[in-house]
């Protein structure tokens, strides 16, 4: 497993999670899971973001009580074998918004309440160089400056 850690304070609107790494050159796929609990085979995954390098797309799904729901798999593959990547997942009140390498990629509705998510897992054919959690202030005059910043590195 490339990375598993708790999400400080759990998921909440205004939280952004940045995963930086590199897809292994001979790899097939890797996944980022926002999940309930630290188990590698968690029964509840609110967001399964699976980069399918050989198939040329990114699958998004959720898993409830051990059962996968309907997969979404459209959009261009913006991650390439052997190349570094930067994936940003922003938590909004009604959806996740995902950027890859600074470009909007997709949004994904909250099928499972984000309040149940307390861990992030990154696994598969990937080298993770950093996972960063940022909480951004909202409201009049607050802008989007960094309020909290926690980083896990050296995996």
C-alpha positions as CSV (number, residue, x, y, z in Angstrom):
1,X,0.0,0.0,0.0
2,X,1.3,3.4,-1.0
3,X,-0.4,5.5,1.7
4,X,-3.0,5.2,4.5
5,X,-3.7,8.0,7.0
6,X,-6.5,9.5,9.0
7,X,-8.0,12.7,7.7
8,X,-7.5,15.3,10.4
9,X,-10.9,16.4,11.7
10,X,-12.7,14.2,9.1
11,X,-14.2,15.4,5.8
12,X,-16.0,18.7,5.8
13,X,-16.9,21.5,3.3
14,X,-13.9,23.6,2.6
15,X,-11.4,20.8,3.0
16,X,-9.1,20.1,0.1
17,X,-6.9,17.0,-0.1
18,X,-3.9,17.1,-2.4
19,X,-2.2,13.9,-3.5
20,X,1.1,14.2,-5.3
21,X,3.0,11.3,-6.8
22,X,4.0,9.4,-9.8
23,X,2.3,6.6,-11.7
24,X,4.7,3.6,-11.9
25,X,6.0,3.3,-15.5
26,X,5.0,-0.4,-15.9
27,X,1.9,0.1,-13.8
28,X,-1.7,-0.7,-14.7
29,X,-3.8,1.3,-12.2
30,X,-3.9,3.0,-8.8
31,X,-6.7,4.3,-6.6
32,X,-7.5,7.0,-4.1
33,X,-10.2,6.1,-1.6
34,X,-11.9,8.4,0.8
35,X,-13.3,5.9,3.3
36,X,-14.6,5.0,6.7
37,X,-11.9,3.5,8.9
38,X,-8.4,2.3,8.2
39,X,-9.1,-1.2,6.8
40,X,-7.5,-1.7,3.4
41,X,-10.8,-3.4,2.3
42,X,-13.2,-0.9,3.9
43,X,-16.9,-1.7,3.5
44,X,-17.7,2.1,3.1
45,X,-15.9,4.2,0.4
46,X,-17.5,7.5,-0.2
47,X,-15.2,8.3,-3.2
48,X,-13.2,5.6,-5.1
49,X,-11.0,7.5,-7.7
50,X,-9.4,4.7,-9.8
51,X,-6.9,5.7,-12.5
52,X,-6.9,3.0,-15.1
53,X,-3.7,3.6,-17.0
54,X,-3.9,0.7,-19.5
55,X,-7.6,1.2,-20.1
56,X,-7.2,5.0,-20.6
57,X,-9.8,6.4,-18.2
58,X,-10.5,7.3,-14.5
59,X,-13.4,5.4,-12.8
60,X,-15.3,7.0,-10.0
61,X,-17.5,5.1,-7.7
62,X,-18.6,4.5,-4.1
63,X,-19.0,1.4,-2.0
64,X,-21.8,1.1,0.6
65,X,-22.0,-1.9,3.1
66,X,-19.4,-3.8,1.0
67,X,-21.3,-3.3,-2.3
68,X,-20.1,-1.2,-5.2
69,X,-22.5,1.3,-6.7
70,X,-22.8,2.6,-10.3
71,X,-19.4,3.5,-11.8
72,X,-18.8,6.7,-13.7
73,X,-15.9,6.5,-16.2
74,X,-15.9,9.5,-18.6
75,X,-13.3,12.2,-19.2
76,X,-9.8,12.3,-20.6
77,X,-6.9,10.5,-18.9
78,X,-4.7,13.4,-17.6
79,X,-2.2,11.1,-15.8
80,X,0.4,9.1,-17.7
81,X,2.8,6.3,-16.8
82,X,6.1,7.5,-15.3
83,X,4.9,11.1,-15.0
84,X,4.4,13.1,-11.8
85,X,0.8,14.1,-11.0
86,X,-1.0,16.4,-8.6
87,X,-4.6,15.5,-7.8
88,X,-6.7,17.9,-5.7
89,X,-10.0,16.8,-4.2
90,X,-12.1,19.6,-2.8
91,X,-15.1,18.9,-0.5
92,X,-18.2,21.0,-1.2
93,X,-21.5,20.6,0.7
94,X,-23.1,18.5,-2.1
95,X,-20.1,17.1,-4.1
96,X,-16.4,16.4,-4.5
97,X,-14.6,18.5,-7.1
98,X,-11.5,17.0,-8.6
99,X,-8.6,18.7,-10.4
100,X,-5.7,16.9,-12.0
101,X,-2.5,18.9,-12.6
102,X,-4.3,22.1,-12.0
103,X,-7.2,21.4,-14.5
104,X,-10.8,20.7,-13.6
105,X,-11.5,17.0,-14.1
106,X,-14.8,16.1,-12.6
107,X,-17.3,16.4,-9.8
108,X,-18.8,13.5,-8.0
109,X,-22.0,13.8,-5.8
110,X,-22.0,12.8,-2.2
111,X,-23.6,9.4,-2.4
112,X,-22.5,8.6,1.1
113,X,-22.5,11.3,3.8
114,X,-19.0,12.9,3.8
115,X,-19.2,13.1,7.6
116,X,-18.6,9.3,7.8
117,X,-15.2,9.6,6.0
118,X,-12.2,9.7,8.3
119,X,-9.3,8.0,6.3
120,X,-7.6,8.3,2.9
121,X,-6.0,5.4,1.2
122,X,-3.8,5.5,-1.9
123,X,-2.9,2.1,-3.4
124,X,-1.8,0.3,-6.5
125,X,0.9,1.2,-9.1
126,X,1.9,4.5,-7.7
127,X,4.6,6.3,-5.7
128,X,3.1,8.9,-3.4
129,X,5.3,11.8,-2.6
130,X,2.9,13.8,-0.4
131,X,-0.7,14.0,0.9
132,X,-1.8,17.4,2.0
133,X,-4.9,18.5,3.9
134,X,-6.0,22.2,3.6
135,X,-8.9,23.9,5.2
136,X,-10.0,27.1,3.5
137,X,-12.0,29.9,5.0
138,X,-15.3,30.8,3.5
139,X,-17.6,33.8,3.9
140,X,-17.5,37.6,3.2
141,X,-13.9,38.9,3.1
142,X,-12.5,35.5,4.0
143,X,-11.3,34.6,0.5
144,X,-9.7,31.2,0.0
145,X,-6.6,31.6,2.1
146,X,-5.0,28.6,3.9
147,X,-6.2,28.2,7.5
148,X,-4.9,24.7,8.3
149,X,-2.3,22.7,6.5
150,X,-1.2,19.2,7.4
151,X,1.2,17.2,5.2
152,X,2.3,13.5,5.3
153,X,5.4,12.9,3.3
154,X,8.1,10.3,2.6
155,X,6.1,7.2,2.0
